[in-house]
Amino acid sequence: HSDSNYSLLPSIMRRKEWLEHECDLYNELTIECPSDFSKCESHLDILVEMQHYGLPTRLLDVTKNPLVALYFACVDSPNTNGELVVFDIKNSDIKFPGSDTVSILASLPLFQHNMKNHFLKLAHDHTISDSEFNQGIDRLLHEVKLEKPAFREQVNRNDLLSCFFVQAEKKNSRIIKQDGAFVICGLIDIE
């Protein structure tokens, strides 16, 4: 990034009011520009398209190409110190767009802030069983199942609290040119 003082956070998590209105931002853009989202097959596709519009999302752009990363560290702010961050990720830790975990995290923007806080509290509550946790997030499970009918309705609570690298599908020229990928973030308590 172009300023070493930036936090490595998705844009939606950089301002509390954006995070609190993530659902509204998501819905408003898909309503205002329906033809631009008509080819999207998943919630991840919608988030990637929203990134293209510059809308704050829970995706953090990354690249697999160090020259592209160097370009973005230098291009916007010639008078500040940019920063090139290198992640050492095992191939086995990279998620793909069809991953159940990715589908779960990409579905989070469809829920109002108070519901996401409810999911967050349940995920942190280790006094409840995994079964009780999954019963408590049944609306999230239902949303994922709408996108993926074969989805096994069980979520690992730690996945809901984590961030994952996602190999992007090469569906738009921006991702192709930037050799792009993403970090998708789950529920993070930033208060």
N, C-alpha and C positions, 0 to 999 in steps of 0.2 A: 504494500500500500504506500501511498505517497507521503505519509506522515508517520514517523516512528512512534508518535504519541497515540495513534489510533488503537482502539481495542479490537481484538479479533472477535467481533460479534457480528451476527447478521444484522442488517439495517433495522429490522423491526424491533430488535432488542436494545437499540442505542437510545431510544427515547421512550419513557414510560407510557406517554399518551398514545404512541403508535402501537405499542404492544397491547394496551388496553382496548384498542379499536381495530385490532387485526382482522376480526371477522367482518366488520363494516367495510374496511378497505378492500378486502377480498371480494365481498359481494357487490360493492359498488362498481368496481372495475369490470367484473364479469357481466354486469347488467348494462353498463355503458358501452362496452365494446364486445358484444356477443359474437360477432363474426370472427374476431381475432382469437377467440377461445373455442370456437366450434370444432376444431381439429384436435383439441386436447383430449387425451384418452384417460388421463388420471389426474389426481390432485397435484402430483409432482409436476406434470406437464403444465398445469395452470400456474404453479409457483414459478416455474422457469420462464414462462411467458411474461408473468408479472415483473420478474427481474429485468426482462428486456424493456419494459415500460419505465423502469426506474422506481417502481412501487416498493416500499419496504416489505421484505419477506423474511422468513426464517431460514433462508438460504444464504450462505456465504460463498461468493465466487472464489474459486481457486483454479489454478492452471497446472498442467503437467509439464509445461514448457518453461524452463528458467529464463529464456529470453523474453517471453511474453510477460513474465512476472517482473523482470527488470524494467521493461518498458512502463508498466503501470506504476512501479515505484518511483519513476522519474518524470512522467509526462505531465501530471496536473499541477504540481507545486514545485517549480524550479528553485524556490528559495527556502524550502524545508528539507529536512533529512528524511528521505524515504526509507523503507525497510523491506527487505526481502526475507520472507519467512519460509523456511524449508521444513516440511513435514516428512518424517520417516515412517511411512505407513506400509505395513505388510499387505501384500495382495489379498491375503485371506481376510483382512479387516475392511476391505472396500466393499461397499454395498452397490447393488445394481438397481435400476429403476423398478424392476419387478419384485424387489424384496418386500416381504410383509412389514418389516420394520420401517422401511422408507414410506410405505403406504400409510402406516399408522401416524408417523410424524408429519407427513404431508397433509393429513386430514385435520390436524389440529386447528388450522386457521378457520375452519368452518364453525368453530364453537366460540361463544361469547366468553369474555374474560373471566366472569365468575365461574363458568363451567370448567374452564381450564384450571382455575385455582382449585376447584373441587378435585379434579384429576390429580393435580400436584400434591395436594394434602393426602389423598389416598395412597399415592406412590411412596410418599415419605412415611406412612403409617405402618410400621413393621409389627404392630400388634394384631393386624388383620392377616388372614391367610391369603395366598395367591388367588384362591377361588373367590373370596370376598372382594378382593381388589378388582378382579375382572367383572364381578357383578356390579361393582360401583361405577365402572367405566363403560357400562353396556351401551350407552349412546355412541361412544367412540367406536366400539366394536361394530355396532350396526352400520355406521358410516363407512367403515373400511369394507365391510361385507357387501355393501351396495356397489363398490368399485371392483371388488374381487370376490365373487360369489363362493369360491372354494376356500376362502380365508378361514383358518381354524381360529375360532373366537377365544384366543388366549394371548395375553400380552405379558411380556416380562417387564415388570415395573421399572427395572433399571434402564431398559431401552427407552422408556418414556422420558427419562431424566438425562439422557445422553445425547451426544452429537456423533454423527457418522459421516464419513466421506462417501460420496455417491458419484459413481461414474455416470456422466451425462450422456444421454442419447444425442447423436449429432443431428438434431432436428432443425436447427437454425444456423445461419451463417456466422453469428456471433460466437456460438459455442465451437464451431469448426475452426474459425480463425484464431480463437484464443486457446485452443486445445483445452477447453473448459471442463471443469468438474465442479462439484459443490460440496460444502459441508452443510448438512441439514441438522438443525438443532431441535431438540425436544423441549420439554418444559423446564425452564430455568428460572429460578426465583431471583429476580434482579432487584428486589426492593431493599 
